[in-house]
């Protein structure tokens, strides 16, 4: 099975006179199931629809958008695997110099806010064409949302893009139902009952019984209204009890239908059985290939969703909290395909997903009643109903290790250690350490301050300390030298300099020297981004401290790498500002040694104080003489 057509000549070769769908994408074309575009296009093909791919079109010209003409059913538009603004800018809003999803890693091959730009170009050329948008950028911008790069609240991407339908979430169910109904002659404006979509309508057509968010104008004017809207949106994202959600945008009503039902195990197996080429299109070979495939080329995704539900993560609003996993047979079959690929060296790089060691729902209650509204399964403490079981995942890993041609099976996507340590059976931990760690295991405590972790929606640090002890104990028993690499985040809402210093002290005490740290990045629609913008916790409406100035953000970031000589000056400034000069010195509890400037200031203060004392003594002496 070849790649889907990307040119008119390939279209003709495959005997297609007019495509059902033309797919406009912001990434280079990679036909691998780790890329959403590959899944959606192969699903459509599987159900009998023809699809042409236009990758990274020149948005300053009409030519690329007219390559295949107007499709029979609709244009599909996505920015690619990640939000185009995140692809272009760092957390400090500096332009990135590369792009992992572009051939040769070259930056600048897609526009800012790619979904909106692409759609408006299509609308100019084909005014009456049906346009459907999806992927992460569209999904997370489906409501009025705070845009970090503009530093303002923007309307739903449906408004700015002028698209007809927005598919949110993973979208396999939506795309097939929509495709079939469009093929059967339904107008996009009449399709309002598909789960997992958003559309705009006249207010008089607003469905009854919906949960209504404060309007676009209200969330622009009031941060309290914005926080309330965020909570409503999150509270209705469960496929069991989630309602239709509405939000007025001027003279139109944005309508979000209830979330699409999760795929069954059989359906997820079907998705991964499709005939992917598992490679980037050969057209990119001369440009050095597409870097983004390197991490996933020989990796296996066995699950979807995450009940970890961290506040800074977009998974809850995109993939959902409900866990769905593939059958062992499906994963093993894919692994066997890997062994036959010419570049396979015997190493499966990952068997994971959003969270590697989640294979089943967190409890049985959610199957019938949904996940608890406004609560988390693991934070601040694990729920008493949490069912911890690694048996099935461990069995899968054991079978993968036995496949002929497989030398090693690693786990590189996130392990939830707070879930792992609740497992009384230590077989998974022992085998993880013995067989599945490539020298370093990445985990994500993120912080050590309970105050900050509560705002992150993460468990408290005691769980990490317990896991750290168990990991190194198991490593010692296995006779290996392996290390934990903790992911850490600076400047998250709730973190003052005091908490940043607390984290630096924790790192020093535990001899942790992080090579990389991440500044909090306010990406669209997360709960943490709501706190960043409003200064309010949307679930308690309590005020939250937010570090925003470049100076303080730089201080918090530097404190996480207190051991780097180039950070000494800024750390000294941070400690002075926080009133913690006791941590400047050469003692074992000090974070940083004084530099020349600090010593000069101290000497000047000391000399000033001495002169003051001396002047005071002289004045007293003069007074005594006069008496």
Residue, then its C-alpha position, 0 to 999 in steps of 0.5 A: x500500500x503506497x503513501x496517500x497522494x501528495x501530487x496531481x501525478x500520484x492522484x492520476x496514478x491511483x486512478x482518482x479523478x476527484x478526492x472525497x477529502x483534501x487534507x491540509x496539514x502543518x507538518x511534513x507528511x509522515x504516515x506513522x500512527x504516532x501522527x494524528x494525520x496518518x490515523x485519520x487519513x488511513x481511517x477514511x481510506x479504510x472506510x472507502x473514502x479517497x484522501x489527498x494530502x497537501x503538506x505545509x502549503x505556501x500560505x502566501x499563495x493560492x497555488x498549493x491550495x488549488x493542487x487538487x481542486x475542490x474536494x467532493x466532500x470537504x477540506x480537512x485542516x490541522x496544524x499538525x501534531x502540536x499547536x503551531x504557536x508552541x512549534x514556533x516559540x519557546x516559553x519565553x516567546x522567543x522564536x525557535x530555530x528548528x521544527x522537528x515536524x518539518x523536513x530537515x528540522x527547518x523552522x518557518x514552514x507553517x504560519x502562526x495559528x496555522x489552522x486559521x490561516x489555512x482555513x481563511x485561504x481555502x475560504x478565499x479560493x473556494x467560498x462554498x467549500x465545506x471545511x472541517x478542522x481538528x487536531x490539537x490546535x483546533x481541539x484546545x482552542x474550541x472555546x474562547x481561550x487565553x492566548x499567551x502569545x497575544x496576551x489576550x482572550x481570543x474567540x473560538x478558532x471556529x470564529x476566526x477560521x470560518x470553518x464549518x465543523x470542529x472535531x475535538x479529541x482524537x476524532x476517529x468516531x467523528x470523522x467516519x460518521x461525518x464522512x458518511x453523512x456528507x456522502x449521503x448528502x447532508x449539509x454540514x449546517x444540518x449535522x448537529x448531533x454527532x458527538x465530539x464536534x463543535x459548530x456555530x449557530x444562531x442563538x434561536x437554534x441553541x439546544x435545550x439542557x446545555x451547560x452554558x459558559x459565560x460568553x466570549x465578551x464576558x470572559x474578555x471583560x471578567x477574569x472571574x467569568x473566565x475561570x468559571x467558564x474553564x471549570x464548566x468546560x472541564x466538568x463536562x468532558x466525561x463521555x458518561x455524564x458530559x452535557x452539551x456546552x454552549x458559549x455565546x460569541x456575539x450574534x452566534x452560539x458556539x455549541x460543543x456536543x458531548x464528548x465522543x465515546x472512547x474507542x473500544x479495545x477492538x476499535x483501537x486494535x483496528x486503528x493500529x492495524x491499518x497499512x501505515x508506511x511507518x515513515x516520512x514521505x520519500x520526497x523529504x529524503x534529500x532534505x534529511x528526513x523528518x526529525x520528529x519520527x526518530x523518537x517514535x519510529x520503533x516505539x509502540x503505543x499500547x494505551x490512550x487517555x490519562x486519569x493522572x489529570x495534571x492541571x498543566x496538561x492538555x490530555x484531559x481536554x483532548x484525549x480524555x481521562x478514560x483509559x483504553x488499551x490495545x490487546x496484547x495480540x495487536x501490540x505484539x503483531x506491530x512489534x513483529x512488523x518492527x523486526x522486519x523493518x530494514x533499520x530496526x536494530x533490535x531495540x523497541x524504544x518505548x511501550x507506552x502512551x500518555x502514561x506508560x503504566x496505565x492499562x485499565x480504568x482507575x476503578x470500576x465505578x467510572x465504567x458506569x458513572x464516569x470519572x469523578x467530577x472535579x476530583x483526581x484519582x491520584x492527587x493530592x492522595x490516591x483515591x481509596x477506590x483506585x485499583x492498582x494492577x500491573x499484571x497485564x502490562x507486565x505480561x505484555x512486556x514479557x511477551x515482547x521481550x521474547x519476540x525473535x529479533x528483539x534485543x531490548x524493550x525500553x519504556x521511555x514515556x512517562x511512568x506514574x510512580x505514584x501509581x506504581x508504588x501503590x502496587x503491593x506486588x513488586x514484580x513490575x518494579x523489579x522487571x522495570x529496573x532489570x529489563x526496561x530502563x536504558x540507564x535513566x528513567x524519566x519521571x515527573x515529580x515537577x516540584x517538591x512544595x505541597x502548595x505548588x503541587x496542589x496547583x499542578x494537580x500533582x501528588x505530594x513529594x512524599x510519593x516521589x521520595x518513596x519511589x526513589x528509595x524503592x527504585x534505587x533499592x531494586x537497582x542495587x539488587x539487580x546489580x545495575x547502575x541506573x538513575x532517575x531523571x526528574x522532570x521539573x517545572x519552574x514558575x508554575x502558578x502558586x510558586x513564589x521565590x520561597x517555593x523555588x528556593x524550597x525546590x532548590x534545597x530539595x534538589x541539593x539534599x537529594x544530589x539531583x542536578x537537572x540538566x534541563x528544566x522547563x518554565x511553565x508554558x501557558x498553552x491554550x485551555x489548560x487549568x494551569x493556563x486559566x490560573x496564569x491568566x486570571x490569578x484564580x483557581x477555577x475550582x476554588x475561586x481563590x487567588x493564586x500567586x503567578x510569577x510573570x515578570x521576566x526577572x522572577x521567572x529567570x530567578x526561579x528557573x536558575x534556582x533549579x540549576x543552582x550548581x551552574x557557575x553561570x547562574x551564581x549572580x542571578x541566584x544571589x539576587x534571588x536569595x537577597x530578594x527572598x531574604x535568604x542570605x543565609x544560603x549564600x556562603x560556603x557551608x554545607x547548607x548553602x546554595x551558592x558561594x558569594x561572588x566579588x560583587x556580593x562581598x563588596x556590598x557586604x564589606x560596604x555595609x559592614x564599613x557603613x555600619x562601623x562608621x555609623x557606630x564610630x560616629x555615634x561614639x564620637x557624638x557621644x564623646x563630644x556630648x560628654x565633653x560639653x557636659 
